[in-house]
């Protein structure tokens, strides 16, 4: 019995090591259009890279708005804005009305890989401050994100742009 009790701590350490390795390997498999080889740092150590698209097939047009048919990865607001800049051609985060379009046309837009999706508006005051939202793709609820923790958390996002024929 004494010998068995001495080997238990070693077994636990080996198990913890293997569990950490498994988690580390699985975290790298988050679906994304972002090229992990060409990344740049954004705030909170979230990274965004070059987004590769075949634009002839990868967007859906609704009410003169093009919406990507694939998620563009998991991002906080800063890295999502950076990813949109890398897409060029007017891609941006959806505003609250466009988030509603995402939900209403979710069947036509392909698979969604996470539950919450980022959106961004600017207030109409002189300050033109950012207003960050998240869409619950399961039920269509749009929530205003107010705390720094909420705003800096990672969510999925689908870039949009004004339709370009």
C-alpha positions as CSV (number, residue, x, y, z in Angstrom):
1,X,0.0,0.0,0.0
2,X,2.8,2.4,0.9
3,X,4.4,1.9,-2.5
4,X,1.1,2.5,-4.3
5,X,0.7,5.8,-2.4
6,X,4.2,6.9,-3.4
7,X,3.4,6.4,-7.2
8,X,0.1,8.3,-7.1
9,X,1.7,11.8,-7.2
10,X,3.8,10.8,-10.2
11,X,0.7,9.6,-12.0
12,X,-1.1,12.8,-11.2
13,X,1.8,14.9,-12.6
14,X,1.9,12.8,-15.8
15,X,-1.8,13.1,-16.2
16,X,-1.7,16.9,-15.7
17,X,1.1,17.3,-18.2
18,X,-0.8,15.2,-20.8
19,X,-4.0,17.2,-20.2
20,X,-2.2,20.5,-20.7
21,X,-0.6,19.2,-23.9
22,X,-4.0,18.1,-25.2
23,X,-5.6,21.5,-24.4
24,X,-2.7,23.3,-26.0
25,X,-3.1,21.3,-29.2
26,X,-6.9,21.7,-29.3
27,X,-6.7,25.5,-28.8
28,X,-4.8,25.8,-32.1
29,X,-7.7,24.3,-34.0
30,X,-10.1,27.2,-33.7
31,X,-11.6,27.8,-37.1
32,X,-10.5,31.0,-38.7
33,X,-9.8,32.7,-42.0
34,X,-6.8,34.4,-40.3
35,X,-3.4,33.2,-41.5
36,X,-1.6,32.3,-38.2
37,X,1.8,32.5,-40.0
38,X,1.4,36.2,-40.7
39,X,0.1,37.6,-37.4
40,X,0.5,40.9,-35.7
41,X,-0.1,41.6,-32.0
42,X,-3.2,43.5,-31.0
43,X,-4.4,44.6,-27.6
44,X,-4.7,41.8,-24.9
45,X,-2.4,39.5,-26.9
46,X,-5.1,38.7,-29.4
47,X,-3.7,38.4,-32.8
48,X,-5.0,38.9,-36.3
49,X,-3.4,38.0,-39.6
50,X,-4.1,38.3,-43.3
51,X,-7.6,37.0,-44.2
52,X,-7.7,35.0,-47.4
53,X,-10.9,35.1,-49.3
54,X,-12.3,33.9,-52.6
55,X,-14.7,36.9,-52.9
56,X,-16.6,35.4,-55.8
57,X,-18.2,32.8,-53.5
58,X,-17.5,33.9,-49.9
59,X,-20.2,36.5,-49.3
60,X,-23.9,36.8,-49.4
61,X,-25.7,40.1,-50.3
62,X,-28.7,41.2,-48.3
63,X,-30.2,44.7,-48.7
64,X,-27.1,46.0,-50.5
65,X,-24.9,44.7,-47.7
66,X,-22.3,42.0,-48.4
67,X,-21.8,39.6,-45.5
68,X,-19.0,36.9,-45.3
69,X,-20.3,33.4,-45.4
70,X,-17.5,32.3,-43.0
71,X,-16.5,33.4,-39.6
72,X,-13.4,35.5,-39.5
73,X,-12.1,33.9,-36.3
74,X,-12.3,34.8,-32.6
75,X,-11.3,38.3,-31.8
76,X,-11.7,41.1,-29.3
77,X,-12.9,44.4,-30.7
78,X,-9.3,45.8,-31.5
79,X,-8.2,42.7,-33.3
80,X,-11.5,42.4,-35.2
81,X,-11.1,46.0,-36.4
82,X,-7.5,45.2,-37.5
83,X,-8.6,42.1,-39.3
84,X,-11.2,44.2,-41.3
85,X,-8.5,46.6,-42.3
86,X,-6.4,43.7,-43.6
87,X,-9.4,42.6,-45.7
88,X,-9.5,46.0,-47.4
89,X,-12.2,46.8,-49.9
90,X,-14.5,48.3,-47.3
91,X,-15.0,45.3,-45.0
92,X,-15.9,46.3,-41.4
93,X,-17.7,45.1,-38.3
94,X,-21.5,45.0,-38.7
95,X,-23.6,47.7,-36.9
96,X,-26.6,46.7,-34.8
97,X,-29.0,46.6,-37.8
98,X,-26.6,44.4,-39.7
99,X,-26.3,42.1,-36.8
100,X,-30.0,41.6,-37.0
101,X,-29.6,40.7,-40.7
102,X,-27.0,38.1,-39.7
103,X,-29.5,36.5,-37.4
104,X,-32.4,36.7,-39.8
105,X,-30.4,35.2,-42.7
106,X,-28.3,32.8,-40.6
107,X,-29.5,29.8,-42.7
108,X,-28.2,31.3,-45.9
109,X,-24.9,32.4,-44.3
110,X,-23.4,29.0,-43.6
111,X,-22.2,27.6,-40.3
112,X,-21.6,29.7,-37.3
113,X,-18.8,28.4,-35.1
114,X,-19.5,30.3,-31.9
115,X,-22.6,31.7,-30.2
116,X,-21.7,35.4,-29.9
117,X,-20.7,37.8,-32.7
118,X,-19.2,41.3,-32.5
119,X,-20.8,44.4,-33.8
120,X,-19.8,48.1,-33.8
121,X,-21.6,51.4,-34.1
122,X,-20.6,55.0,-33.3
123,X,-22.8,57.1,-31.1
124,X,-24.4,60.1,-32.7
125,X,-23.0,62.6,-30.2
126,X,-20.2,65.0,-31.1
127,X,-17.8,62.5,-29.4
128,X,-18.4,59.8,-32.1
129,X,-17.5,57.1,-29.5
130,X,-17.5,53.4,-30.3
131,X,-20.5,51.4,-29.2
132,X,-19.8,47.6,-29.1
133,X,-22.5,45.0,-29.4
134,X,-22.6,41.2,-29.4
135,X,-25.3,39.2,-31.2
136,X,-26.4,35.9,-29.7
137,X,-26.8,33.9,-33.0
138,X,-29.0,31.3,-31.2
139,X,-31.9,33.7,-30.4
140,X,-31.1,37.0,-32.1
141,X,-30.6,39.0,-28.9
142,X,-28.2,42.0,-29.3
143,X,-26.5,43.1,-26.1
144,X,-24.6,46.4,-25.6
145,X,-21.2,45.6,-24.1
146,X,-20.3,48.1,-21.4
147,X,-17.6,46.8,-19.2
148,X,-13.9,46.7,-20.2
149,X,-14.0,42.9,-19.6
150,X,-17.0,42.4,-22.0
151,X,-15.5,44.7,-24.7
152,X,-12.1,43.0,-24.5
153,X,-13.3,39.5,-24.5
154,X,-13.1,37.4,-27.6
155,X,-16.2,36.7,-29.9
156,X,-16.7,35.6,-33.4
157,X,-17.4,38.1,-36.1
158,X,-18.6,38.2,-39.7
159,X,-17.3,41.2,-41.6
160,X,-19.7,43.2,-43.8
161,X,-19.4,45.9,-46.4
162,X,-21.7,48.0,-48.6
163,X,-22.4,45.9,-51.7
164,X,-19.8,46.2,-54.4
165,X,-21.1,44.8,-57.7
